[in-house]
């Protein structure tokens, strides 16, 4: 991959990392335990618990993506970015534009998904 492409993807990943960090901060507040406040009615409390559950799931997904973004940034620095971890072939440019933290080419990702 050319240096200009690496710079482009590094900027893309850094922007994504910043967005994820902001999202994580907001989600951590939403995922805090629901206090057994006496002022909440039964339905309101259930709704609060459901909202907390959704926030916890979303938080876990965003944390995982943040780790993948950090790993992709490390791969840029080590010169391994854009190369499939399984087959060693280049990951298509279009795939990296859509999912810059991708570590597998389309074929290898499909194989892993079937397992």
C-alpha positions in Angstrom: 0.0 0.0 0.0 1.3 3.4 -0.9 2.2 6.0 1.8 -0.5 8.4 0.7 -3.1 5.6 1.2 -1.6 4.7 4.6 -1.9 8.4 5.6 -5.5 8.5 4.4 -6.4 5.4 6.4 -4.6 6.5 9.5 -6.6 9.8 9.5 -9.8 7.8 8.9 -9.0 5.5 11.8 -7.9 8.3 14.1 -11.2 10.1 13.4 -13.1 6.9 14.0 -11.2 6.3 17.3 -12.2 9.8 18.4 -15.8 9.3 17.6 -15.9 5.9 19.4 -14.2 7.4 22.5 -17.0 10.1 22.6 -19.7 7.4 22.1 -18.1 5.2 24.8 -18.2 8.1 27.3 -21.9 8.7 26.7 -22.8 5.0 26.7 -21.0 4.4 30.0 -23.3 6.9 31.6 -26.4 5.2 30.1 -25.1 1.8 31.1 -24.8 2.7 34.8 -26.9 0.6 37.2 -30.5 1.7 37.5 -31.1 2.8 41.1 -34.1 1.3 42.9 -35.6 4.9 43.2 -38.9 4.9 44.9 -40.2 7.6 42.6 -40.1 5.4 39.6 -43.2 3.4 38.7 -43.0 -0.2 37.8 -43.2 0.4 34.0 -40.8 3.3 34.2 -38.3 1.2 36.0 -38.7 -1.7 33.5 -38.1 0.8 30.7 -35.0 2.1 32.5 -33.7 -1.4 32.9 -34.4 -2.2 29.2 -32.6 1.0 28.2 -29.7 0.1 30.4 -29.5 -3.4 28.8 -29.4 -1.9 25.3 -26.7 0.6 26.4 -24.6 -2.3 27.8 -24.9 -4.3 24.6 -24.0 -1.2 22.5 -21.2 -0.4 24.9 -19.7 -3.9 24.5 -19.9 -3.6 20.7 -18.3 -0.1 20.6 -15.5 -1.3 23.0 -14.7 -4.2 20.6 -14.6 -1.9 17.6 -12.4 0.6 19.5 -9.9 -2.3 20.1 -10.0 -3.2 16.5 -9.3 0.4 15.5 -6.4 0.5 17.9 -5.0 -2.7 16.4 -5.4 -1.3 12.9 -3.4 1.8 13.9 -0.7 -0.5 15.3 -0.7 -2.4 12.0 -0.2 0.9 10.1 2.8 1.7 12.3 4.3 -1.8 11.8 3.7 -1.8 8.0 1.2 -4.7 8.1 -2.0 -2.7 7.5 -4.2 -3.8 4.6 -2.9 -7.4 4.5 -5.2 -10.2 5.4 -4.2 -12.0 8.6 -5.3 -15.4 7.2 -4.2 -15.6 3.6 -1.6 -12.7 3.4 -3.3 -11.1 0.4 -4.1 -7.4 0.2 -7.5 -6.4 1.6 -9.4 -4.6 -1.1 -9.2 -0.8 -0.9 -13.0 -0.5 -1.0 -13.4 -2.9 1.9 -11.0 -0.8 4.0 -12.9 2.4 3.1 -16.1 0.9 4.5 -14.4 -0.9 7.4 -11.0 0.6 8.0 -10.3 -1.7 10.9 -10.8 -4.9 8.8 -8.0 -7.5 9.2 -9.4 -10.1 6.8 -10.1 -10.0 3.1 -13.7 -10.7 2.0 -13.1 -14.3 1.2 -11.4 -15.1 4.5 -14.0 -13.2 6.5 -16.7 -15.3 4.7 -14.9 -18.5 5.6 -14.6 -17.5 9.2 -18.3 -16.5 9.4 -19.4 -19.9 8.2 -17.4 -21.7 11.0 
